[in-house]
Amino acid sequence: MGILSKIFGSNDVIKKAADGVYDGVDAAFFTTEEKAQHFKDLLKLYEPFKLAQRLLAAIICVPYMFVWILCACLYGASVAFDPCLDQACKSYQLLTVAQDLASFNNQMLATPVSIILAFYFGGGAIEGVMKSRK
């Protein structure tokens, strides 16, 4: 039996060879469980990007919205004062400041906010459209 084991291999060698063939065939086919596991792994790798995306959106969008809220408060304050005919009164000055601040806010931050929000929400929307077409 010793010579035959040396020629044909022992049971462990045959078992390892059979396991290797089985693993090779198994790896050739991609099952739904493996697809789900790969998707979970991809989502785990995607988390730092989502965090950076949220941080970027907060850094730009929060000041933009704060200035709009400030403009609305200034406009509300200008309505609260008595209307007047000259340009030196408080209501006209507050209204002018609110309009100038809103214009400046739109000129400086409207395009970056639009781009950031398009990237932030657009990725999911595009993915949804692509899945619905399949």
C-alpha positions as CSV (number, residue, x, y, z in Angstrom):
1,M,0.0,0.0,0.0
2,G,3.0,2.3,0.6
3,I,4.0,2.2,-3.1
4,L,0.4,2.8,-4.4
5,S,0.1,5.8,-2.0
6,K,3.3,7.3,-3.3
7,I,2.2,6.8,-6.9
8,F,-1.5,7.9,-6.6
9,G,-1.3,10.0,-3.5
10,S,-2.9,9.5,-0.1
11,N,-6.5,10.2,0.8
12,D,-5.6,13.7,2.0
13,V,-4.0,14.6,-1.4
14,I,-7.0,13.3,-3.3
15,K,-9.4,15.2,-0.9
16,K,-7.4,18.5,-1.4
17,A,-7.5,18.1,-5.1
18,A,-11.2,17.4,-5.2
19,D,-11.8,20.4,-2.9
20,G,-9.6,22.6,-5.2
21,V,-11.7,21.5,-8.3
22,Y,-14.9,22.2,-6.4
23,D,-13.8,25.6,-5.2
24,G,-12.7,26.5,-8.8
25,V,-16.1,25.5,-10.2
26,D,-17.9,27.3,-7.4
27,A,-15.9,30.5,-8.0
28,A,-16.8,30.4,-11.7
29,F,-20.5,31.0,-10.9
30,F,-21.7,34.2,-9.2
31,T,-24.7,33.4,-7.0
32,T,-27.3,35.9,-5.7
33,E,-25.9,35.4,-2.2
34,E,-22.4,36.3,-3.3
35,K,-23.8,39.3,-5.2
36,A,-25.6,40.5,-2.1
37,Q,-22.4,40.1,0.0
38,H,-20.4,42.0,-2.6
39,F,-23.0,44.8,-2.5
40,K,-22.8,44.9,1.3
41,D,-19.0,45.2,1.0
42,L,-19.3,48.0,-1.5
43,L,-21.7,49.9,0.7
44,K,-19.2,49.6,3.6
45,L,-16.5,51.0,1.3
46,Y,-18.8,53.8,0.1
47,E,-19.4,55.2,3.7
48,P,-16.4,57.6,3.8
49,F,-17.5,59.1,0.5
50,K,-21.0,59.7,1.8
51,L,-19.6,61.3,4.9
52,A,-17.5,63.7,2.8
53,Q,-20.5,64.4,0.6
54,R,-22.6,65.3,3.6
55,L,-19.9,67.5,5.1
56,L,-19.4,69.3,1.8
57,A,-23.2,69.9,1.5
58,A,-23.3,71.2,5.1
59,I,-20.3,73.6,4.6
60,I,-21.9,75.3,1.6
61,C,-25.6,74.9,2.1
62,V,-25.9,76.0,5.7
63,P,-24.4,79.5,5.2
64,Y,-26.5,79.9,2.0
65,M,-29.7,79.1,3.8
66,F,-28.7,81.2,6.8
67,V,-28.3,84.3,4.5
68,W,-31.7,83.7,3.0
69,I,-33.3,83.4,6.4
70,L,-31.5,86.7,7.4
71,C,-32.8,88.4,4.3
72,A,-36.4,87.2,5.1
73,C,-36.0,88.6,8.6
74,L,-34.7,91.9,7.3
75,Y,-37.6,92.1,4.9
76,G,-40.1,91.3,7.7
77,A,-38.5,94.0,9.8
78,S,-38.8,96.5,7.0
79,V,-42.5,95.7,6.7
80,A,-43.0,96.2,10.4
81,F,-41.7,99.8,10.2
82,D,-44.0,102.6,9.0
83,P,-43.8,103.2,5.3
84,C,-42.2,106.4,4.3
85,L,-41.5,108.4,1.1
86,D,-37.9,109.4,1.6
87,Q,-34.9,107.0,1.2
88,A,-33.5,107.8,4.6
89,C,-36.1,105.9,6.6
90,K,-35.5,102.6,8.3
91,S,-38.0,100.5,6.3
92,Y,-36.4,101.5,3.0
93,Q,-32.9,101.0,4.3
94,L,-33.7,97.5,5.7
95,L,-35.5,96.6,2.4
96,T,-32.5,97.7,0.4
97,V,-30.0,95.8,2.6
98,A,-32.2,92.7,2.3
99,Q,-32.3,93.0,-1.5
100,D,-28.6,93.6,-1.8
101,L,-27.7,90.7,0.5
102,A,-30.0,88.4,-1.4
103,S,-28.5,89.4,-4.7
104,F,-25.0,89.0,-3.4
105,N,-25.9,85.6,-1.9
106,N,-27.3,84.4,-5.3
107,Q,-24.2,85.7,-7.2
108,M,-21.7,84.0,-4.9
109,L,-23.3,80.8,-3.6
110,A,-26.2,79.8,-5.9
111,T,-24.0,78.0,-8.5
112,P,-21.9,76.0,-5.9
113,V,-25.0,75.1,-3.9
114,S,-26.8,73.9,-7.1
115,I,-23.8,71.8,-8.2
116,I,-23.3,70.2,-4.7
117,L,-27.0,69.4,-4.4
118,A,-27.1,68.0,-7.9
119,F,-24.3,65.6,-7.0
120,Y,-25.7,64.8,-3.6
121,F,-29.2,64.0,-4.8
122,G,-28.5,63.3,-8.5
123,G,-26.6,60.1,-7.9
124,G,-29.5,58.3,-6.3
125,A,-31.9,59.7,-8.9
126,I,-29.8,58.6,-11.8
127,E,-29.4,55.1,-10.2
128,G,-33.1,54.9,-9.7
129,V,-33.8,55.8,-13.4
130,M,-31.3,53.3,-14.6
131,K,-32.8,50.5,-12.4
132,S,-36.3,51.3,-13.6
133,R,-35.2,51.0,-17.3
134,K,-33.8,47.5,-16.8
